Amino acid sequence: MFDMWRWSVLLPLLRHAPPAALGAALPWLERLFAPDPVAVLANAPHWTVRWVAARRLAHTPTPSTDERAVLWRLADDRERFVREESARTLAAWWRRGVETPLPAAPTPRQWQTVLHAVVALLDAPTPSALAVAERLLATALRAPHAPQQARKEALLALARYDSHAALRVCTACDTAEWETTADIPVPPLRLAQVIGQPHAVHVIQVAARQRRFVLLVGEPGTGKSMLGEAMAELLTPHTLHDVLVLPNPEQPISPRIRTVPAGRGARLIAAAEAAVRRRLLVRRFLLALAVVGLGVAAFAARFTGAWQWVLLLAGVVWLFWRTTASPTQQAHTPRLLVRQHPRRAPFVDATGLHAGALLGDVRHDPFQSGGRETPPHHLVEAGALHQAHGGVLFIDEVGTLSRETQQHLLSAIQSRRLAITGRSPASSGSMVRTDPVPCDVVLVLAGNTDDLQRLHPALRSRMQGYGYEVHMATSMPDTPENRAALARFVAQEVARDGRIPHFTRAAVDALIAEAARRAPPGRLTLRLRELGGVVRAAGDQAVLDGAPHVEAHHVERALQVLHQTTHPEHPIKPGEKEPTCQPSC
C-alpha cells in the first residue's frame, strides 16, 4: 500500500512542484526511497527519483558492473539535474580510483556528463585523478560527438591547474595520418594555438600562475594578441566583483563606489528599480484617487456651495502631480558600472582607445539645471582598465599612448585603484570625481621595437621589475615538428574563417614552401598573419572554382593575385614564380 502511494500519488505531485520546493524536499526523498534498488529508481518517471539514484551511487564503495551501467544510463538522462549529479558521482569515483571505462560509443549527453565530471574532479585533484582527467580529455578531443563548449570548459579547468598537462593533451591530438586539414583537430585552448613561440608560451604560463605583467615585443602577426587572450584563459578567477556607483547626497559631484561579488550587482539594481516602480505605482494610485475625489467634491459643491473643499482637494492633486511627474524619482537608485562573469576572468583589449575609454570618463549633460539634469552618478562611465579588474588588460601598439595616459596607467597599476573623473574641460562632468574604483589587472603590453622608445621609462621599468619582457621570434627551424605545426595553423585559419574549404596535403606543402621562402634559409616564417592572408586567398580561389578542397594550384594562383595586388607594375606571367625575397626586404 505504501509503495502504491509513493509511485501513484507522490510522483504526480512532484511533477507539478516548483523547483525550490523540490530542492528542499530532495534530502527527504533520498531517505524515502532508500529501500528501493538503484536500478528501479533509475527507471522512475520523475527526474527527482533518478536524481536520488545518481546521488546514492556516489556513496557506493565498490560499484558493480550493473551499477556502472546504471550510472552511464543516468549520464544520458534528458534532465540536466540528473546529468549534473551523475557527473559529481563520476568525479567521486575517479577520486577514489574506481575504474569506470567509457561506453563503446558515448552519446553527446554522456560526453557532456564526462566533461563536467572532469571539471568537478579538477576542483581538488590528486595525482592519479589528474592523470585520469588528462587521459579522458585526450580522448574527448578526438571524439566527434563531444560537445565543443564542454570540451573547452574542461580543458580550461585543466589548464588553470596544470597548463603543461593541457598543452600535452592538445599536442597529442595532432596526427601524422591526415588527408585534408579537416582531419587535424583544432585545440580549444588558445595557448595551444600559438605557433613557434615556445619561450613566450612558457613565460605566459608562469605569468598567469603568478599574476605578473608581460611586455611583448615583436613584429606584427607573430602572435602577441593570441598570447594575451591565452593568458586570460589561464588566469584563475581572482577578486571578481561587480562595481556599483551610488549617489552622494552630501556631495553630489563625488559619487560613491561599492563592490559586490560578481553576478550580484544586476540583482541589486533590479531590486532597486522594482522598489522605485512600486513607489511610483502607489503615488499614481493616490493621484487617481484624489482626482476622483476632486470630481465628486466639485459635483457636490454645485448644490452645497462648499467650494473650499474643492480648493483643498485641488491642492492635494497638484501636490501629487508634482511628486509623480518629477524626473528625479530614480535619482537615488544605484547604477551598475562594471559587470563581470562570476567564473571567468575578463580579457579586455584596449588597443587604440583614447584616455577616456581607457581610464574612464564622465559624460556631458546638456540639461544642467531646471530640474531636468541627470544625476552625476548616472553620467559616470567605466574605462577598460576598470572593466578588466581581476583579469587581463591587453594594449597593443603601446607607443600610441600619450605620456599623460601612460602616467595615469602607471599610477593605476601601482595602487590598483583609480578614480573616474571627467576628462573634457568643456563638459559638465569635468567636476565629477568618484571614489577610487578597483582595477587590479594583469597588464599585457605589446608593440614593436620602435614602440619601446616611446614607452614611458617608469612604465617599462615597472613591467620589467614586476613581470617579464619577451621578444617574439620571427622564424623557426624547418623541422618536421614545425611543419606539422604549420599544418595545424592552416586548420585553425580555415576553422576561424568558416567560409573556405579545407586544404589537401599538397596545398599545405605549397603553403609551407611559401613560409620557407619568406624566411632565411633553413627556417620557416612566423609572420603568420600574412601567411593567413595567403590561406584565405587560396580558399577564395577554391570557392570560385567550386572545388571541395583547396589544392596546390589554388595556392599558386593566390600568390599571383596577392603579388599583382601589391606590385601592379611587376606582374607575374603564367607559370613564372614570384621572385625570391631576401630577409632584408
Secondary structure, 3 states (H helix, E strand, C coil): CHHHHHHHHHHHHHHCCCHHHHHHHHHHHHHHCCCCCHHHHHCCCCHHHHHHHHHHHCCCCCCCHHHHHHHHHHHCCCCHHHHHHHHHHHHHHHHCCCCCCCCCCCCHHHHHHHHHHHHHHCCCCCHHHHHHHHHHHHHHHHCCCCCHHHHHHHHHHHHHHCHHHHHHHHHHCCCCCCCEHHHCCCCCCCHHHCCCCHHHHHHHHHHHHHCCEEEEECCCCCCHHHHHHHHHHHCCCCCCEEEEEECCCCCCCCCEEEEEECCCHHHHHHHHHHHHHHHHHHHHHHHHHHHHHHHHHHHHHHHHCCHHHHHHHHHHHHHHHHHHHCCCCCCCCCEEEECCCCCCCCEEECCCCCHHHHHCEECCCCCCCCCCCCCHHHCEECCHHHHCCCCEEEECCHHHCCHHHHHHHHHHHHHCEECCECCCCCCHHHHCECCCEECCCEEEEEECHHHHHCCCHHHHHHHHHCEEEEECCCEEECCHHHHHHHHHHHHHHHHHHCCCCCEEHHHHHHHHHHHHHCCCCCEEECCHHHHHHHHHHHHHHHHHHCCCCECHHHHHHHHHHHHHHHCCCCCCCCCCCCCCCCCCC
